[in-house]
Every structure is written in structure tokens, then in C-alpha cells.
Amino acid sequence: MTGPVRNGRAMIAAMAPRLDPRSWRFVLVAPDTAPQLLGAATGTFREGESVSAIIPSQLADELGIEGPDFAHITLMVHSDLESVGLTAAVASALADAGIACNMVAAYHHDHAFVPATRGEEALAILERLSSDQG
């Protein structure tokens, strides 16, 4: 893997979005389910009120945790955490299509969580956005 890409246009051109075949759910972590949730989470965040985790929807169903399901799209470009433009471009392109987008940044990649029923559509939009920048 090469070093992080810093230029906004270059990040968009190289984002190579990839759709995870599983669906995911944002849940609150309770003490009684913490081991299962945190062990399966693709991401967590501690807020003042609680800890949130993003877990496979199948596990949430097994544990009786309801909520909307999301498709997970990974932007495969290794984006610089201090760069500008990638999140705005992705969120704007999806918003123009009426698709909600929850962005999560990690060390190597950015991740978009969109309503599960619109995952394929969101992927196509992001692929088009990327090719337009290339």
C-alpha cells in the first residue's frame, strides 16, 4: 500500500469504492452485550451518553436489537486524515440522489454507510464520481 493521498481530486479519482455484501446496524453497547457487540464491531465510538458500535445486522437480529440496516462502502484509497474534499464530494453526490450517508474515517480508508436498500445505487454513484475525476 502506498502512502496517503492528500490531493482532493486525486483521492476522489482513486477511491475505488467497494460494497460489503453484509448489512450493518448502528447499536448502543450495553454491559450485558458488550463482549458480543465489541467483538463483532467494525467500528465503535464513545460519546458522552453511551458507546455506539457498528455490527453485522445478523448479529443485531440474533440479539433482538432493532434498527435500520446499512450497506457499507469502503473507499479503497488510502486518504490522508488531514486532507480536504473526499468526504464532502461523497456526501454531496449521495445527497444529490437523496441517499443518506454516514461517513466514518479510519487510518487507511474512509467508509460510507448508506441505507441497505440503496447500497448498489450508492456504489454506482460513487464509481461514476470517481471516473469523472480520472
N, CA, C and O atoms as a GROMACS GRO file, in nm:
protein
  536
    1MET      N    1   0.084  -0.118   0.000
    1MET     CA    2   0.000   0.000   0.000
    1MET      C    3   0.089   0.124   0.000
    1MET      O    4   0.186   0.132   0.075
    2THR      N    5   0.054   0.219  -0.084
    2THR     CA    6   0.130   0.342  -0.090
    2THR      C    7   0.086   0.435   0.022
    2THR      O    8  -0.013   0.411   0.090
    3GLY      N    9   0.162   0.543   0.039
    3GLY     CA   10   0.130   0.640   0.143
    3GLY      C   11   0.000   0.711   0.116
    3GLY      O   12  -0.061   0.693   0.010
    4PRO      N   13  -0.044   0.790   0.210
    4PRO     CA   14  -0.175   0.855   0.195
    4PRO      C   15  -0.178   0.956   0.081
    4PRO      O   16  -0.081   1.026   0.054
    5VAL      N   17  -0.293   0.962   0.016
    5VAL     CA   18  -0.318   1.059  -0.091
    5VAL      C   19  -0.372   1.185  -0.026
    5VAL      O   20  -0.463   1.178   0.057
    6ARG      N   21  -0.316   1.299  -0.063
    6ARG     CA   22  -0.353   1.426   0.002
    6ARG      C   23  -0.440   1.516  -0.085
    6ARG      O   24  -0.521   1.593  -0.033
    7ASN      N   25  -0.425   1.507  -0.215
    7ASN     CA   26  -0.499   1.594  -0.307
    7ASN      C   27  -0.643   1.547  -0.320
    7ASN      O   28  -0.669   1.430  -0.347
    8GLY      N   29  -0.737   1.640  -0.301
    8GLY     CA   30  -0.879   1.605  -0.302
    8GLY      C   31  -0.924   1.539  -0.431
    8GLY      O   32  -0.991   1.436  -0.427
    9ARG      N   33  -0.889   1.596  -0.544
    9ARG     CA   34  -0.930   1.540  -0.674
    9ARG      C   35  -0.868   1.402  -0.694
    9ARG      O   36  -0.934   1.311  -0.744
   10ALA      N   37  -0.741   1.387  -0.655
   10ALA     CA   38  -0.674   1.257  -0.669
   10ALA      C   39  -0.738   1.152  -0.578
   10ALA      O   40  -0.750   1.036  -0.618
   11MET      N   41  -0.780   1.191  -0.458
   11MET     CA   42  -0.848   1.096  -0.368
   11MET      C   43  -0.978   1.047  -0.429
   11MET      O   44  -1.009   0.928  -0.424
   12ILE      N   45  -1.055   1.139  -0.487
   12ILE     CA   46  -1.183   1.102  -0.547
   12ILE      C   47  -1.160   1.009  -0.666
   12ILE      O   48  -1.232   0.910  -0.682
   13ALA      N   49  -1.061   1.041  -0.749
   13ALA     CA   50  -1.032   0.959  -0.867
   13ALA      C   51  -0.988   0.818  -0.828
   13ALA      O   52  -1.016   0.722  -0.899
   14ALA      N   53  -0.918   0.806  -0.716
   14ALA     CA   54  -0.862   0.678  -0.674
   14ALA      C   55  -0.945   0.606  -0.568
   14ALA      O   56  -0.899   0.506  -0.513
   15MET      N   57  -1.065   0.653  -0.538
   15MET     CA   58  -1.135   0.596  -0.423
   15MET      C   59  -1.178   0.451  -0.442
   15MET      O   60  -1.194   0.382  -0.342
   16ALA      N   61  -1.197   0.402  -0.562
   16ALA     CA   62  -1.229   0.261  -0.588
   16ALA      C   63  -1.326   0.204  -0.485
   16ALA      O   64  -1.290   0.114  -0.409
   17PRO      N   65  -1.450   0.255  -0.480
   17PRO     CA   66  -1.544   0.210  -0.377
   17PRO      C   67  -1.575   0.061  -0.387
   17PRO      O   68  -1.588   0.005  -0.496
   18ARG      N   69  -1.586  -0.002  -0.270
   18ARG     CA   70  -1.614  -0.146  -0.264
   18ARG      C   71  -1.730  -0.168  -0.168
   18ARG      O   72  -1.727  -0.121  -0.054
   19LEU      N   73  -1.833  -0.240  -0.215
   19LEU     CA   74  -1.953  -0.267  -0.136
   19LEU      C   75  -1.938  -0.400  -0.062
   19LEU      O   76  -1.914  -0.503  -0.124
   20ASP      N   77  -1.953  -0.396   0.069
   20ASP     CA   78  -1.951  -0.516   0.153
   20ASP      C   79  -2.084  -0.590   0.130
   20ASP      O   80  -2.189  -0.526   0.128
   21PRO      N   81  -2.082  -0.721   0.113
   21PRO     CA   82  -2.208  -0.793   0.090
   21PRO      C   83  -2.299  -0.802   0.212
   21PRO      O   84  -2.418  -0.830   0.200
   22ARG      N   85  -2.244  -0.777   0.330
   22ARG     CA   86  -2.324  -0.784   0.453
   22ARG      C   87  -2.394  -0.650   0.478
   22ARG      O   88  -2.354  -0.547   0.425
   23SER      N   89  -2.498  -0.653   0.560
   23SER     CA   90  -2.559  -0.528   0.605
   23SER      C   91  -2.517  -0.507   0.750
   23SER      O   92  -2.483  -0.600   0.822
   24TRP      N   93  -2.520  -0.381   0.790
   24TRP     CA   94  -2.468  -0.339   0.921
   24TRP      C   95  -2.572  -0.256   0.994
   24TRP      O   96  -2.661  -0.197   0.932
   25ARG      N   97  -2.560  -0.252   1.126
   25ARG     CA   98  -2.654  -0.175   1.208
   25ARG      C   99  -2.576  -0.099   1.315
   25ARG      O  100  -2.483  -0.152   1.376
   26PHE      N  101  -2.616   0.025   1.337
   26PHE     CA  102  -2.560   0.107   1.445
   26PHE      C  103  -2.639   0.074   1.571
   26PHE      O  104  -2.762   0.080   1.571
   27VAL      N  105  -2.569   0.038   1.678
   27VAL     CA  106  -2.635  -0.004   1.802
   27VAL      C  107  -2.567   0.061   1.922
   27VAL      O  108  -2.453   0.106   1.914
   28LEU      N  109  -2.641   0.064   2.033
   28LEU     CA  110  -2.583   0.106   2.160
   28LEU      C  111  -2.528  -0.016   2.232
   28LEU      O  112  -2.591  -0.122   2.232
   29VAL      N  113  -2.411  -0.002   2.292
   29VAL     CA  114  -2.348  -0.112   2.363
   29VAL      C  115  -2.394  -0.109   2.508
   29VAL      O  116  -2.375  -0.009   2.578
   30ALA      N  117  -2.452  -0.218   2.552
   30ALA     CA  118  -2.494  -0.233   2.692
   30ALA      C  119  -2.397  -0.329   2.760
   30ALA      O  120  -2.337  -0.413   2.693
   31PRO      N  121  -2.381  -0.317   2.892
   31PRO     CA  122  -2.287  -0.406   2.960
   31PRO      C  123  -2.310  -0.555   2.935
   31PRO      O  124  -2.215  -0.632   2.924
   32ASP      N  125  -2.437  -0.597   2.927
   32ASP     CA  126  -2.465  -0.740   2.909
   32ASP      C  127  -2.434  -0.791   2.768
   32ASP      O  128  -2.415  -0.912   2.750
   33THR      N  129  -2.428  -0.703   2.669
   33THR     CA  130  -2.398  -0.746   2.532
   33THR      C  131  -2.263  -0.697   2.483
   33THR      O  132  -2.225  -0.724   2.369
   34ALA      N  133  -2.191  -0.626   2.566
   34ALA     CA  134  -2.064  -0.566   2.524
   34ALA      C  135  -1.966  -0.667   2.463
   34ALA      O  136  -1.910  -0.638   2.357
   35PRO      N  137  -1.943  -0.783   2.524
   35PRO     CA  138  -1.846  -0.875   2.464
   35PRO      C  139  -1.883  -0.918   2.322
   35PRO      O  140  -1.797  -0.923   2.234
   36GLN      N  141  -2.010  -0.949   2.301
   36GLN     CA  142  -2.054  -0.991   2.167
   36GLN      C  143  -2.048  -0.875   2.068
   36GLN      O  144  -1.998  -0.892   1.956
   37LEU      N  145  -2.097  -0.758   2.108
   37LEU     CA  146  -2.103  -0.645   2.017
   37LEU      C  147  -1.964  -0.593   1.981
   37LEU      O  148  -1.934  -0.572   1.864
   38LEU      N  149  -1.882  -0.574   2.083
   38LEU     CA  150  -1.750  -0.518   2.057
   38LEU      C  151  -1.661  -0.615   1.981
   38LEU      O  152  -1.577  -0.574   1.901
   39GLY      N  153  -1.680  -0.744   2.004
   39GLY     CA  154  -1.603  -0.844   1.932
   39GLY      C  155  -1.638  -0.851   1.784
   39GLY      O  156  -1.554  -0.891   1.703
   40ALA      N  157  -1.759  -0.814   1.748
   40ALA     CA  158  -1.805  -0.822   1.609
   40ALA      C  159  -1.806  -0.687   1.539
   40ALA      O  160  -1.829  -0.680   1.418
   41ALA      N  161  -1.782  -0.579   1.612
   41ALA     CA  162  -1.795  -0.444   1.556
   41ALA      C  163  -1.689  -0.413   1.452
   41ALA      O  164  -1.572  -0.449   1.467
   42THR      N  165  -1.732  -0.346   1.348
   42THR     CA  166  -1.637  -0.293   1.250
   42THR      C  167  -1.592  -0.153   1.292
   42THR      O  168  -1.492  -0.102   1.242
   43GLY      N  169  -1.666  -0.092   1.384
   43GLY     CA  170  -1.630   0.039   1.436
   43GLY      C  171  -1.706   0.069   1.564
   43GLY      O  172  -1.817   0.020   1.586
   44THR      N  173  -1.643   0.151   1.649
   44THR     CA  174  -1.707   0.194   1.773
   44THR      C  175  -1.677   0.341   1.794
   44THR      O  176  -1.581   0.396   1.741
   45PHE      N  177  -1.762   0.404   1.874
   45PHE     CA  178  -1.738   0.543   1.911
   45PHE      C  179  -1.797   0.568   2.048
   45PHE      O  180  -1.913   0.534   2.075
   46ARG      N  181  -1.717   0.629   2.135
   46ARG     CA  182  -1.763   0.663   2.270
   46ARG      C  183  -1.814   0.807   2.268
   46ARG      O  184  -1.741   0.900   2.232
   47GLU      N  185  -1.938   0.824   2.308
   47GLU     CA  186  -1.998   0.957   2.322
   47GLU      C  187  -2.025   0.980   2.470
   47GLU      O  188  -2.009   0.889   2.551
   48GLY      N  189  -2.064   1.100   2.505
   48GLY     CA  190  -2.094   1.130   2.644
   48GLY      C  191  -2.204   1.043   2.701
   48GLY      O  192  -2.200   1.007   2.819
   49GLU      N  193  -2.302   1.008   2.618
   49GLU     CA  194  -2.417   0.932   2.667
   49GLU      C  195  -2.398   0.780   2.662
   49GLU      O  196  -2.460   0.708   2.739
   50SER      N  197  -2.313   0.733   2.571
   50SER     CA  198  -2.304   0.588   2.550
   50SER      C  199  -2.189   0.553   2.458
   50SER      O  200  -2.115   0.639   2.411
   51VAL      N  201  -2.177   0.423   2.433
   51VAL     CA  202  -2.084   0.373   2.332
   51VAL      C  203  -2.169   0.317   2.218
   51VAL      O  204  -2.261   0.238   2.241
   52SER      N  205  -2.137   0.358   2.097
   52SER     CA  206  -2.205   0.307   1.978
   52SER      C  207  -2.113   0.208   1.909
   52SER      O  208  -1.990   0.221   1.913
   53ALA      N  209  -2.172   0.109   1.845
   53ALA     CA  210  -2.096   0.012   1.767
   53ALA      C  211  -2.168  -0.012   1.636
   53ALA      O  212  -2.290  -0.002   1.628
   54ILE      N  213  -2.091  -0.042   1.533
   54ILE     CA  214  -2.147  -0.078   1.402
   54ILE      C  215  -2.122  -0.228   1.388
   54ILE      O  216  -2.009  -0.273   1.376
   55ILE      N  217  -2.231  -0.304   1.390
   55ILE     CA  218  -2.219  -0.451   1.393
   55ILE      C  219  -2.296  -0.512   1.276
   55ILE      O  220  -2.383  -0.447   1.218
   56PRO      N  221  -2.265  -0.636   1.241
   56PRO     CA  222  -2.344  -0.703   1.137
   56PRO      C  223  -2.492  -0.709   1.177
   56PRO      O  224  -2.524  -0.738   1.292
   57SER      N  225  -2.578  -0.681   1.084
   57SER     CA  226  -2.722  -0.683   1.111
   57SER      C  227  -2.768  -0.819   1.159
   57SER      O  228  -2.859  -0.828   1.242
   58GLN      N  229  -2.708  -0.924   1.109
   58GLN     CA  230  -2.746  -1.060   1.151
   58GLN      C  231  -2.726  -1.077   1.301
   58GLN      O  232  -2.811  -1.135   1.368
   59LEU      N  233  -2.615  -1.028   1.354
   59LEU     CA  234  -2.591  -1.037   1.499
   59LEU      C  235  -2.694  -0.954   1.575
   59LEU      O  236  -2.746  -0.998   1.678
   60ALA      N  237  -2.722  -0.834   1.526
   60ALA     CA  238  -2.822  -0.750   1.592
   60ALA      C  239  -2.956  -0.822   1.598
   60ALA      O  240  -3.024  -0.819   1.701
   61ASP      N  241  -2.994  -0.888   1.489
   61ASP     CA  242  -3.119  -0.965   1.488
   61ASP      C  243  -3.116  -1.076   1.592
   61ASP      O  244  -3.214  -1.097   1.665
   62GLU      N  245  -3.004  -1.148   1.598
   62GLU     CA  246  -2.990  -1.258   1.695
   62GLU      C  247  -3.004  -1.209   1.839
   62GLU      O  248  -3.056  -1.281   1.925
   63LEU      N  249  -2.958  -1.086   1.864
   63LEU     CA  250  -2.963  -1.031   1.999
   63LEU      C  251  -3.090  -0.949   2.024
   63LEU      O  252  -3.109  -0.894   2.132
   64GLY      N  253  -3.178  -0.941   1.924
   64GLY     CA  254  -3.303  -0.868   1.939
   64GLY      C  255  -3.286  -0.717   1.939
   64GLY      O  256  -3.368  -0.646   1.998
   65ILE      N  257  -3.182  -0.667   1.876
   65ILE     CA  258  -3.156  -0.523   1.869
   65ILE      C  259  -3.209  -0.471   1.736
   65ILE      O  260  -3.156  -0.504   1.630
   66GLU      N  261  -3.313  -0.391   1.743
   66GLU     CA  262  -3.375  -0.339   1.622
   66GLU      C  263  -3.308  -0.211   1.574
   66GLU      O  264  -3.234  -0.146   1.649
   67GLY      N  265  -3.334  -0.178   1.450
   67GLY     CA  266  -3.282  -0.055   1.393
   67GLY      C  267  -3.268  -0.068   1.243
   67GLY      O  268  -3.280  -0.178   1.189
   68PRO      N  269  -3.242   0.041   1.176
   68PRO     CA  270  -3.227   0.034   1.030
   68PRO      C  271  -3.096  -0.034   0.991
   68PRO      O  272  -2.997  -0.029   1.065
   69ASP      N  273  -3.097  -0.097   0.874
   69ASP     CA  274  -2.978  -0.163   0.822
   69ASP      C  275  -2.908  -0.073   0.720
   69ASP      O  276  -2.972   0.003   0.648
   70PHE      N  277  -2.776  -0.086   0.717
   70PHE     CA  278  -2.695  -0.003   0.629
   70PHE      C  279  -2.601  -0.088   0.545
   70PHE      O  280  -2.550  -0.191   0.590
   71ALA      N  281  -2.580  -0.044   0.423
   71ALA     CA  282  -2.476  -0.100   0.338
   71ALA      C  283  -2.346  -0.029   0.372
   71ALA      O  284  -2.347   0.089   0.407
   72HIS      N  285  -2.236  -0.102   0.364
   72HIS     CA  286  -2.104  -0.048   0.398
   72HIS      C  287  -2.020  -0.041   0.271
   72HIS      O  288  -1.991  -0.143   0.209
   73ILE      N  289  -1.984   0.081   0.233
   73ILE     CA  290  -1.899   0.102   0.116
   73ILE      C  291  -1.765   0.154   0.165
   73ILE      O  292  -1.758   0.259   0.229
   74THR      N  293  -1.658   0.080   0.134
   74THR     CA  294  -1.523   0.123   0.170
   74THR      C  295  -1.462   0.196   0.051
   74THR      O  296  -1.465   0.146  -0.062
   75LEU      N  297  -1.408   0.313   0.078
   75LEU     CA  298  -1.333   0.387  -0.025
   75LEU      C  299  -1.189   0.339  -0.014
   75LEU      O  300  -1.121   0.369   0.084
   76MET      N  301  -1.143   0.265  -0.113
   76MET     CA  302  -1.017   0.193  -0.103
   76MET      C  303  -0.892   0.282  -0.112
   76MET      O  304  -0.782   0.234  -0.086
   77VAL      N  305  -0.908   0.407  -0.147
   77VAL     CA  306  -0.792   0.497  -0.150
   77VAL      C  307  -0.742   0.517  -0.006
   77VAL      O  308  -0.822   0.531   0.087
   78HIS      N  309  -0.611   0.519   0.010
   78HIS     CA  310  -0.553   0.549   0.142
   78HIS      C  311  -0.549   0.702   0.152
   78HIS      O  312  -0.453   0.766   0.110
   79SER      N  313  -0.654   0.758   0.209
   79SER     CA  314  -0.668   0.903   0.218
   79SER      C  315  -0.596   0.957   0.340
   79SER      O  316  -0.591   0.894   0.446
   80ASP      N  317  -0.541   1.076   0.324
   80ASP     CA  318  -0.474   1.144   0.434
   80ASP      C  319  -0.582   1.198   0.529
   80ASP      O  320  -0.678   1.260   0.484
   81LEU      N  321  -0.566   1.176   0.657
   81LEU     CA  322  -0.666   1.221   0.755
   81LEU      C  323  -0.680   1.372   0.762
   81LEU      O  324  -0.780   1.422   0.812
   82GLU      N  325  -0.580   1.446   0.714
   82GLU     CA  326  -0.586   1.592   0.717
   82GLU      C  327  -0.621   1.654   0.582
   82GLU      O  328  -0.617   1.776   0.567
   83SER      N  329  -0.654   1.571   0.485
   83SER     CA  330  -0.687   1.623   0.353
   83SER      C  331  -0.831   1.674   0.350
   83SER      O  332  -0.912   1.646   0.439
   84VAL      N  333  -0.860   1.748   0.245
   84VAL     CA  334  -0.990   1.811   0.232
   84VAL      C  335  -1.056   1.769   0.101
   84VAL      O  336  -0.991   1.768  -0.004
   85GLY      N  337  -1.184   1.736   0.107
   85GLY     CA  338  -1.262   1.718  -0.015
   85GLY      C  339  -1.328   1.584  -0.036
   85GLY      O  340  -1.436   1.579  -0.095
   86LEU      N  341  -1.269   1.476   0.010
   86LEU     CA  342  -1.325   1.343  -0.018
   86LEU      C  343  -1.462   1.325   0.048
   86LEU      O  344  -1.559   1.289  -0.019
   87THR      N  345  -1.470   1.349   0.176
   87THR     CA  346  -1.598   1.331   0.247
   87THR      C  347  -1.705   1.421   0.188
   87THR      O  348  -1.819   1.377   0.168
   88ALA      N  349  -1.671   1.546   0.161
   88ALA     CA  350  -1.768   1.640   0.104
   88ALA      C  351  -1.817   1.594  -0.032
   88ALA      O  352  -1.937   1.602  -0.061
   89ALA      N  353  -1.727   1.545  -0.117
   89ALA     CA  354  -1.766   1.501  -0.251
   89ALA      C  355  -1.857   1.379  -0.244
   89ALA      O  356  -1.958   1.372  -0.314
   90VAL      N  357  -1.821   1.283  -0.160
   90VAL     CA  358  -1.901   1.161  -0.146
   90VAL      C  359  -2.039   1.195  -0.089
   90VAL      O  360  -2.141   1.154  -0.145
   91ALA      N  361  -2.042   1.268   0.021
   91ALA     CA  362  -2.170   1.301   0.084
   91ALA      C  363  -2.257   1.384  -0.009
   91ALA      O  364  -2.378   1.364  -0.014
   92SER      N  365  -2.198   1.477  -0.081
   92SER     CA  366  -2.275   1.562  -0.174
   92SER      C  367  -2.333   1.481  -0.290
   92SER      O  368  -2.449   1.499  -0.325
   93ALA      N  369  -2.252   1.393  -0.348
   93ALA     CA  370  -2.301   1.311  -0.459
   93ALA      C  371  -2.418   1.223  -0.415
   93ALA      O  372  -2.516   1.208  -0.487
   94LEU      N  373  -2.406   1.165  -0.297
   94LEU     CA  374  -2.513   1.081  -0.247
   94LEU      C  375  -2.635   1.164  -0.207
   94LEU      O  376  -2.749   1.124  -0.231
   95ALA      N  377  -2.612   1.280  -0.147
   95ALA     CA  378  -2.724   1.368  -0.109
   95ALA      C  379  -2.801   1.413  -0.232
   95ALA      O  380  -2.924   1.423  -0.228
   96ASP      N  381  -2.731   1.441  -0.341
   96ASP     CA  382  -2.798   1.482  -0.466
   96ASP      C  383  -2.893   1.374  -0.515
   96ASP      O  384  -2.991   1.404  -0.584
   97ALA      N  385  -2.866   1.249  -0.480
   97ALA     CA  386  -2.953   1.137  -0.519
   97ALA      C  387  -3.053   1.103  -0.409
   97ALA      O  388  -3.129   1.007  -0.421
   98GLY      N  389  -3.054   1.181  -0.301
   98GLY     CA  390  -3.147   1.156  -0.191
   98GLY      C  391  -3.108   1.036  -0.105
   98GLY      O  392  -3.193   0.972  -0.044
   99ILE      N  393  -2.976   1.007  -0.100
   99ILE     CA  394  -2.929   0.892  -0.022
   99ILE      C  395  -2.858   0.943   0.102
   99ILE      O  396  -2.760   1.017   0.093
  100ALA      N  397  -2.907   0.902   0.219
  100ALA     CA  398  -2.843   0.937   0.346
  100ALA      C  399  -2.705   0.870   0.350
  100ALA      O  400  -2.687   0.760   0.298
  101CYS      N  401  -2.610   0.939   0.413
  101CYS     CA  402  -2.474   0.886   0.418
  101CYS      C  403  -2.412   0.916   0.554
  101CYS      O  404  -2.406   1.032   0.596
  102ASN      N  405  -2.366   0.813   0.620
  102ASN     CA  406  -2.294   0.827   0.747
  102ASN      C  407  -2.149   0.790   0.718
  102ASN      O  408  -2.118   0.675   0.690
  103MET      N  409  -2.061   0.889   0.725
  103MET     CA  410  -1.919   0.868   0.694
  103MET      C  411  -1.842   0.835   0.821
  103MET      O  412  -1.865   0.893   0.927
  104VAL      N  413  -1.748   0.741   0.808
  104VAL     CA  414  -1.658   0.704   0.916
  104VAL      C  415  -1.517   0.702   0.859
  104VAL      O  416  -1.491   0.635   0.759
  105ALA      N  417  -1.429   0.776   0.922
  105ALA     CA  418  -1.289   0.776   0.878
  105ALA      C  419  -1.208   0.685   0.968
  105ALA      O  420  -1.223   0.687   1.091
  106ALA      N  421  -1.123   0.605   0.907
  106ALA     CA  422  -1.029   0.521   0.981
  106ALA      C  423  -0.889   0.556   0.930
  106ALA      O  424  -0.874   0.643   0.845
  107TYR      N  425  -0.788   0.489   0.981
  107TYR     CA  426  -0.650   0.525   0.948
  107TYR      C  427  -0.620   0.516   0.799
  107TYR      O  428  -0.561   0.608   0.742
  108HIS      N  429  -0.660   0.406   0.735
  108HIS     CA  430  -0.627   0.388   0.594
  108HIS      C  431  -0.737   0.429   0.497
  108HIS      O  432  -0.708   0.475   0.387
  109HIS      N  433  -0.862   0.413   0.537
  109HIS     CA  434  -0.972   0.433   0.442
  109HIS      C  435  -1.088   0.509   0.507
  109HIS      O  436  -1.099   0.518   0.630
  110ASP      N  437  -1.172   0.562   0.421
  110ASP     CA  438  -1.298   0.622   0.463
  110ASP      C  439  -1.408   0.523   0.428
  110ASP      O  440  -1.396   0.445   0.333
  111HIS      N  441  -1.516   0.526   0.506
  111HIS     CA  442  -1.624   0.431   0.490
  111HIS      C  443  -1.757   0.506   0.488
  111HIS      O  444  -1.781   0.595   0.570
  112ALA      N  445  -1.842   0.468   0.394
  112ALA     CA  446  -1.975   0.528   0.384
  112ALA      C  447  -2.078   0.422   0.418
  112ALA      O  448  -2.077   0.312   0.364
  113PHE      N  449  -2.167   0.456   0.509
  113PHE     CA  450  -2.278   0.369   0.545
  113PHE      C  451  -2.405   0.435   0.493
  113PHE      O  452  -2.439   0.546   0.532
  114VAL      N  453  -2.473   0.365   0.404
  114VAL     CA  454  -2.594   0.417   0.339
  114VAL      C  455  -2.707   0.318   0.364
  114VAL      O  456  -2.681   0.202   0.394
  115PRO      N  457  -2.833   0.361   0.352
  115PRO     CA  458  -2.943   0.267   0.372
  115PRO      C  459  -2.922   0.141   0.288
  115PRO      O  460  -2.889   0.149   0.169
  116ALA      N  461  -2.940   0.024   0.350
  116ALA     CA  462  -2.910  -0.103   0.286
  116ALA      C  463  -2.981  -0.120   0.152
  116ALA      O  464  -2.925  -0.178   0.059
  117THR      N  465  -3.102  -0.070   0.142
  117THR     CA  466  -3.179  -0.086   0.017
  117THR      C  467  -3.122  -0.002  -0.097
  117THR      O  468  -3.162  -0.020  -0.212
  118ARG      N  469  -3.030   0.088  -0.066
  118ARG     CA  470  -2.975   0.176  -0.170
  118ARG      C  471  -2.825   0.155  -0.190
  118ARG      O  472  -2.759   0.237  -0.253
  119GLY      N  473  -2.771   0.046  -0.136
  119GLY     CA  474  -2.628   0.021  -0.143
  119GLY      C  475  -2.574   0.012  -0.286
  119GLY      O  476  -2.475   0.076  -0.318
  120GLU      N  477  -2.638  -0.066  -0.370
  120GLU     CA  478  -2.593  -0.082  -0.509
  120GLU      C  479  -2.601   0.052  -0.584
  120GLU      O  480  -2.511   0.086  -0.660
  121GLU      N  481  -2.708   0.126  -0.561
  121GLU     CA  482  -2.724   0.257  -0.625
  121GLU      C  483  -2.615   0.352  -0.579
  121GLU      O  484  -2.557   0.424  -0.660
  122ALA      N  485  -2.587   0.354  -0.450
  122ALA     CA  486  -2.482   0.441  -0.396
  122ALA      C  487  -2.346   0.403  -0.454
  122ALA      O  488  -2.266   0.490  -0.488
  123LEU      N  489  -2.320   0.274  -0.464
  123LEU     CA  490  -2.194   0.228  -0.522
  123LEU      C  491  -2.179   0.280  -0.665
  123LEU      O  492  -2.073   0.330  -0.701
  124ALA      N  493  -2.283   0.268  -0.745
  124ALA     CA  494  -2.278   0.316  -0.884
  124ALA      C  495  -2.253   0.466  -0.890
  124ALA      O  496  -2.178   0.513  -0.976
  125ILE      N  497  -2.315   0.541  -0.800
  125ILE     CA  498  -2.294   0.686  -0.797
  125ILE      C  499  -2.148   0.717  -0.764
  125ILE      O  500  -2.088   0.804  -0.827
  126LEU      N  501  -2.092   0.648  -0.667
  126LEU     CA  502  -1.953   0.674  -0.629
  126LEU      C  503  -1.855   0.629  -0.736
  126LEU      O  504  -1.751   0.693  -0.756
  127GLU      N  505  -1.885   0.520  -0.805
  127GLU     CA  506  -1.800   0.478  -0.916
  127GLU      C  507  -1.801   0.582  -1.027
  127GLU      O  508  -1.697   0.611  -1.086
  128ARG      N  509  -1.917   0.637  -1.056
  128ARG     CA  510  -1.930   0.742  -1.158
  128ARG      C  511  -1.854   0.868  -1.114
  128ARG      O  512  -1.783   0.928  -1.195
  129LEU      N  513  -1.868   0.906  -0.988
  129LEU     CA  514  -1.797   1.023  -0.935
  129LEU      C  515  -1.647   1.004  -0.950
  129LEU      O  516  -1.576   1.095  -0.992
  130SER      N  517  -1.599   0.887  -0.917
  130SER     CA  518  -1.456   0.856  -0.927
  130SER      C  519  -1.407   0.863  -1.071
  130SER      O  520  -1.303   0.922  -1.098
  131SER      N  521  -1.481   0.803  -1.162
  131SER     CA  522  -1.438   0.802  -1.303
  131SER      C  523  -1.443   0.941  -1.364
  131SER      O  524  -1.364   0.972  -1.454
  132ASP      N  525  -1.533   1.026  -1.317
  132ASP     CA  526  -1.539   1.165  -1.367
  132ASP      C  527  -1.416   1.246  -1.328
  132ASP      O  528  -1.383   1.344  -1.395
  133GLN      N  529  -1.348   1.206  -1.220
  133GLN     CA  530  -1.229   1.278  -1.174
  133GLN      C  531  -1.100   1.227  -1.237
  133GLN      O  532  -0.997   1.293  -1.231
  134GLY      N  533  -1.106   1.108  -1.296
  134GLY     CA  534  -0.988   1.042  -1.351
  134GLY      C  535  -0.942   1.096  -1.484
  134GLY      O  536  -0.844   1.048  -1.539
   0.00000   0.00000   0.00000
